[in-house]
Each structure stands twice: as C-alpha cells, then as structure tokens.
Amino acid sequence: MSVTQDSFHAALLGATQPVPKGLSDGAGHPAGRRFDVYRNNVAASLTDALEVGFPAVQSLIGHDRFKTVAGQFLRTHPPDTPMLMQYGGAFPAFLEGFQPLAHIGYLADVARLEQAQRQAYHAADAAPVRPDQIATIPPKALGDAIITLAPALQVIQSAWPVHAIWRYATEQGAPKPPAVAQDVLITRPEFDPVLTVLPAGGAAFIAALHSGAPFATALEKASYAAPGFALQTMLAVLLHQNAITDIITTE
C-alpha cells in the first residue's frame, strides 16, 4: 500500500472522502468499491459499539438521531484502543459541545453516567475490607486513617436528576424524574455495576478520600459541603457495596 496511515484513516472515517490514491486490493487493482464496503462496515461496527455503550442516550434522542450523531462522532474520534467494547470514552464531552442537541442539557451527564458504568465494569478487582473492620478502630486512629477505595468506584456529579433520567430512559415503568440535582455513586460489589444516589456531602467525602486525605479531613469537607452530613449512611453504603479495600492507620 502506497498511501499514508493518516490519509487512509481520514478516508476510512470520512463517508464523502474519495478512496485514497494508490490503494489497491489483493490482486493489485484499485481498491474502489471494496474500500467503500470496508468503510461502511467499520462505521457500522463503531456505531453498534456506541449503541451498546450508551443505551439511555439512544433512548432519549431516538434511534435514527443517535445514528446520525454517532456518525459525526466517529469521524472525528477514531478508536484509541483495539477493544471495541471500550469505544466512546470521548462521547460525553462530544455531546456536551454538540450544538444541535444543546437544548437537552442533561444529555452529556447521562452519557457520563453510562461511561462510568462501563469503566467500573472493566476495572481491576480488589478485595474489600471486612464490614466490621471500621468499628474495631479507635476514633483517634480512624480520624488519621487513610481509606483506600475500590478501582471500580466512580462518582458522577450533576445539576440534573441524572440517575432518575437514566432509569426513566432504560427501565420500563420507572417514575418520572424529579426536579432535583443528583450525585451518583457507581460501584461493582460483584460482577455488575450498581448505581446509588449519594446523600448530600457524599461526593465531597469520596473525593477527599480519593485524594488521599485522612478520614477526619474527608468528614470535615463533607460536613462543610452539607451540614448534618449522614456519615453512618455513607459508610454503610460503601461497606455494603464492597467499595473500601483498605484502611491504613498509624497503629
């Protein structure tokens, strides 16, 4: 093949692009229609991958419009991994800047929620701590402790009822979303991701733990974000979802 990879990729993902000059089939003839068939198959495979990865987005905007949007996305965002099941990591950001859908303000956050579930599903395994382990640690030692969270854990913060919208789009009979902001915790206690709406201050608490802050500092940040932060509820969720993998104390 006498064409460059850049020109080949540009023609492969550009439906209106001509077949690259110098590209031939296995018999030495110009690629012609064979390249067009290959190009169509690639576009169809990438679109299928997006449909599988973002079913709520497809439900919200409709099948035909989703295919149109996917076609525009794939022409500017070629795969960056050989694993087709992971294609579409840039799709939420693309939707956020996609002007024809700007009136659907929550769409990008729904896509982020779906992408977070995909990331959680493929994250590394990690053994959780015993559910009673925190209760055995003295308060002072616990305050200074560093809490390690599972690799699968994700948090999506949204000004929209993103969890309720996702349910409404994917679950038959789900209630109509309320007009409230929702932060969502994504965990993988066993094989499949689990979504939990966080209590007020929960996102700040988890962000602090993720940054390596001591337990007491994380609690302080959560309480500042939401006076009356429900610590016991938050810990119960994390332990029940196998989301804490280590508690490092100085004792």
N, C-alpha and C positions, 0 to 999 in steps of 0.2 A: 504494500500500500504506500503510495507516494504522498498522501495528504498528512497534515499535522494532526496531532490529537486535538488541539484547540478547534481547528476547523471541522473536524469530524464531530466533536461534541456539540458545536454550535448548530451544525446541520441536523444532528440526531434529535435535538430537543426543539428545533425550530420547524414547525409544520410548514411554513411558507418558504423555508430555505431550499435552494437547489441542491441536488446531490453533489457532494464535493468532487471537484475535478481530479482525475487521477485515481479515483476509487473504482476498483474492479471486483468482479465476482471470482469464484474459484477457478473459472475457466479462462480468466484473462479478459473477459468482456466488461464494458462499463456496467457499474452496479445497477443503475436505472431503477426499475420498479422493485427490484429486490431490496434495495435500500429503503424505499418508501414503506414496504411491508414491515421491515425490521423496525423502522422508526415508529410506525403505528403500534407495533407490539410493545415496544419499550414504553411509549406514552400510556398505553392501556395498563401495563403492569404497575407503573408508578401511581396511576390514578386509583387502581384497585387497592394498592397499599394504603393510600390516604383514606379511602372509604372505610377500610378495616380499622384504621387507627383513630379516626375521628367520626364515629357514627352519630354522635349528638350534633356536631356541626352540620353534617349532611341532613339530619332530620330537621334542623332549624331553618335551613335555607332551601331545602328541596333537592331532589336527586339531580335534576338537569342543571340547576345553577351550580351545584357542587362540582359537577364535571367540568363546567366552564372555568370555575375558579381554580380547580386543580390543574387544568391545562395551562393556565397562566403561571401558576406557581412552579410547576415542574420545568418550565422553560427558562426560569431564572434561578432555580435552586436544584441543580443536579444532585444525585445521591453522593454523600460523602462517606458512606460505609457500604461494604459489599452485602450487608444483611438487609434485605429489602423490608423486613418486618419493622425495622427501626427508621425507615424513611419518613421524613416530615418533621424533623426537630425544629425547623425554622418556620413551620406553618403558622403557629400562633402569632409570631411577630409579623409575618406577611399579612395575615388577616387584619391586624391592628392598623396597618398602613394602607389597606386596600380600600380605596375611596368609594367604589360602588356599594360596599357593604358598611360604610361608616355609620349609617343610621342604626345598625344593630350593635349598640355599644358593648354589649356583653359577650359578643361572639368570640373575641380573642381570648377572654378569660375562660370560656367554656373549652376552647381548644387547649389552653394551658392545663386545664384540669385533666383533659384526656391524655395529653402528652405526659403529664406527671404519672398517670396510671401506667402508661407504657414503660416509663423509666423505672418505676417501682417493680413492675413485673420482671424486668430483666436485671435488676440489681443483685449484687452478691448476697449470698446467705450469711446470716450471723446468728449465733446462739443467744437467746435472751437471758437476762438475769432471772433469778427466782422471784416470784411475785412478792414474797415476804422479806426480801433482802433489805429494802429501804427501811423497814420497820425495825431492823436489828442495829441500825447505825445511830449512834448518839447524835442529838440535834446539832451540836457544835461541829462534829465531824461531817455531818451531812451538809451543813452550810458551806463548808470549804470543799466539798466533793466536786469532782468533775464527772458529769454524766455523759456517757457515750451513747449515741442514738444509732439505730439500725441504718445500713446503707440505703434500704428501700424507702425510708421515711422522706416524705415530701410535704411541703405546705404551700398552698395557693391562697393568696390574699386577694380579695376582690371587693370592689364597691358595689357589686351586684349580688343577688341571691344565686350565686353560681352553682352551688350544689343542687338547689331546688330546680334551677333551669335545666341542669344536666339530667336530673331524674325525670322531669317533665318531658324531655326530648327522647328519653331512652326507655322509660318504663310505662307500660300501658296502665292507665288509671291513676297515675301519680297526680298529687294535688297541684293546683296552680301555684306558681312561685309567689311568695310574699314579697313585699317591697322593703327588703332589709338586706344589708350587706352581709356577706358570709365569708369567713375564712375556713378553709378545708384542710384537714389532715389526711394524707394518704399513707397508709401503712400496708405491710404484707405479712400478716401474722402467720400465714401458712403458704398457700400456693397462689392465691389471687389477691390483688389489691383491695383494700377496704377503705371507704371514704367516711370520714366523721367530721361533722361541723364542729369547729372549735369554740369553746367558751370565750367570752371577752378576755383579752390578755393572753390567750393561749399561743397566738402566733409570736408575740414578743417573747414569751417564755421559751419556746422552742428555738427561736432564732438565737437567743442568748446562749442556750446550751450548745447549739450547733457551732457557735463561735469559740467555744472552749471556756466560757465564763463559768465560775463556780455556781453551785446550786443557789446560794443565797443571793448572788448578783442577778441570776435569772429571775428569781422570785421578785426581787426589787423592781426589775424592769417590767415584769408582768403587772405588778401592783400599781406601778406608775401609769401604765397604759390603761388599766382597768381597775380602779379602786374596788376592793372586795373580790379580787381575783380568786376563783374557786380552785385552789391548789389541789385539794384532795380529788376533785373530779378530774383534773388534768392528769394527775399521776395514775389514777385508776384507768383512764383511757390508754395511756402509754404502756402500762404494765399488761393490761388485758390484750392489747394489740401486739405484744412482744416487741415493742419499739425501743426498749432500753437494753443495751447489750453489755454495758459495764458501768460500775460505779467506783471511781478511783478516789480513795481517801488517803490522808496522810498517816492514818493509824494502821 
